[in-house]
Amino acid sequence: MGKLIMISPAKALFYLIELINCYAAVYYSNFLFFYLRGTFGFGEAANLLTAALGGLIYIFAAWQGGKLAQRYGCIRILALGLCGVIIALALGMAFPTPAAQVTVFCLWTVGVCFIWPALETLISERPGAQLSKMVGIYNVTWAGGAAVGYFTAGILIEKLGMLSLFWLPLGLTLVELALLPLAARWRKREIAGQYSTESLTPAASLAEGKSFLLMAWIANPFSYVAINTVLPLIPSLAEKFGLSTGMAGVVCSLWMFVRLAAFGIFWRWTGWHYHFRWLTLSFLLMIVSFFGFLMAQSIALLLVAQVGFGLSIGLIYYSSL
């Protein structure tokens, strides 16, 4: 039996912030494509181009977000990212034009690229031998928030209206911003206690932690780009199969739950570490599953493709750690 994982109050709050943030992120960014299609007539090509633009920005902004968090402090960069997301969503409500919405999506992407690396660093700092376990909980947390978010967002949008695409995530982000000062105070208190009662973490552990986080920052953008080749096509798939926005969220959330299960399995079993073959096979599975999304002629085949896609994303992420 493994040792019980002790989570400090500050880290518990950071996990909560991450859970809320991921739900809000999925609510806005994943269902933005339904909004663009329904309001402005965006087709598959326009939605894919929008997603590709966001993915390109993400690749560079996520890397810079991690570096800025190290240079200027995670709390400061996290707060800046949350404020950026709030401003972007407010602009989205104020300027309902196609060009403005694409610009807002790009600004929002920069904001979350400040948030996610900072949160992962805050959760991963000074855990000693529990580093992989703490990051494992982090991965399960955000993957769970994403799965539940996609499953419920379409239903909520049908009930609350398409404008909730902006105001609901904005409100949730305000909650995150309100929780941040408390988490920061608790973290400062815990760090002071650790330095007064514990010896410094050995240099080897610090080096291992930096290597772990560096590889995670590299893996995250590739996973993001892979996922965002599928998400823009879901409104078209919903129309193809006669699914409402709510039902599309329910049906097309399966791959996220499979990814969540994969994260849980690979968190508990560490045999996946540094296996290039696993990474290669996962990319091949992702390609096959992606075409399964595009070519599915029934809901059953669509569900099968999602199982492969969710598993491949989980493998891509974890085989890169």
Buried (B, 14 or more C-beta within 10 A) or exposed (E): EEEEEEBBEBBEBBBBBBBBBBBBBBBBBBBBBBBBBEEBEBEBEBBBBBBBBBBBBBBEBBBEBBEBBBEEBBBBBBBBBBBBBBBBBBBBEEEEEBEEBBBBBBBBBBBBBBBBBBBBBBBBBBBEEBBBBBBBBBBBBBBBBBBBBBBBBBBBBBEEEBEBBBBBBBEBBBBBBEBBEEBBEBBEEBEEEBEEEEEEBEEEBEEBBEEBBEEBBBBBBBBBBBBBBBBBBBBBBBEEBEBEBBBBBBBBBBBBBBBBBBBBEBBEEEEBEEBEEBBEBBBEBBBEBBEBBEEBEEBEEBBBBBBBBBBBBBBBBBBBB
